[in-house]
Amino acid sequence: MKTKDFETAIAALNVGIVIDEMKLRHSDVRQVIAHQGSKGIVWDEHGRAFTTSIEKEVYIAPNEDGVWESVKGCPLNRNKLYDLKFD
């Protein structure tokens, strides 16, 4: 899908979403990152939505050397409410 397709589909949701970033692959959208208030929203290239809270949680994950350490992150949850419908 092209950038304009995603912009139109997001605007059609009509819920006050602000697009923060679009990641492209050969002029096709790969990922869209946006927010609505304190809720983060991420769409994949098919328009499937995932939401997250702006609040970060602490997780344990390996670093570049393979040593486990605590890191902050935001979990993504599948949310069909924000799935995009393309014409």
NORZI-V932984 format. One record per residue. N is the residue number from 1. RES is the residue in one small letter. NEAR is the number of other C-alpha atoms within 12 Angstrom. Layout:
N,RES,NEAR
N,RES,NEAR
This chain:
1,m,28
2,k,23
3,t,25
4,k,16
5,d,21
6,f,37
7,e,28
8,t,20
9,a,27
10,i,33
11,a,20
12,a,18
13,l,19
14,n,14
15,v,14
16,g,17
17,i,25
18,v,23
19,i,25
20,d,17
21,e,20
22,m,26
23,k,23
24,l,18
25,r,14
26,h,10
27,s,14
28,d,19
29,v,24
30,r,23
31,q,28
32,v,38
33,i,32
34,a,32
35,h,26
36,q,23
37,g,15
38,s,16
39,k,25
40,g,31
41,i,40
42,v,40
43,w,39
44,d,27
45,e,26
46,h,22
47,g,32
48,r,27
49,a,29
50,f,29
51,t,29
52,t,26
53,s,21
54,i,19
55,e,15
56,k,16
57,e,15
58,v,13
59,y,15
60,i,14
61,a,15
62,p,12
63,n,12
64,e,8
65,d,8
66,g,9
67,v,11
68,w,12
69,e,14
70,s,13
71,v,15
72,k,14
73,g,16
74,c,20
75,p,20
76,l,22
77,n,19
78,r,19
79,n,19
80,k,16
81,l,18
82,y,31
83,d,25
84,l,30
85,k,22
86,f,21
87,d,10
